[in-house]
């Protein structure tokens, strides 16, 4: 009987302490930040606001800054974006780069092909690859499928024409989900 009384007193003391401690916990959510080179990306900012902080993404930033396109992107609840660095475009032959970058409609289609609905971090990608025999597929905003697999220890994304991009920096947050940085570019199917 004495044991039951001591046990009851102990449980009550712990429960009272836990309730009292919760009273003083902060209820505000701290923004998630992550540094990329000289800038800090934040979960409090939109994708456009984050990318505008770095010159590495000026081509994509120009596409996202279009009001109608930005509205199309924000129509999705949560999104994961695979952001192409400028280097991918500047490494192309000049004529090819100019024909792509100078075509607003094509650039918007390219960017939409690099966007999947939902919040997908690098862990989820790698877990999906492992669970699906080495390749996982997602449907993009263009309704096309893109695949992900591991190659030489890195996650590589690819389209139906086997264009590929390597994930180089991952798990940045924006106000509507994740974004990852890639080297390489996927192209939508010609319609």
PyMOL commands that set and color helices and strands:
alter all, ss='L'
color gray80, all
select helices_A, chain A and resi 2-22+47-51+55-64+67-74+86-90+94-101+104-113+122-131
alter helices_A, ss='H'
color red, helices_A
select strands_A, chain A and resi 33-36+39-42+79-84+115-117+135-139+145-151+154-158+164-174+177-184
alter strands_A, ss='S'
color yellow, strands_A
deselect
rebuild
show_as cartoon
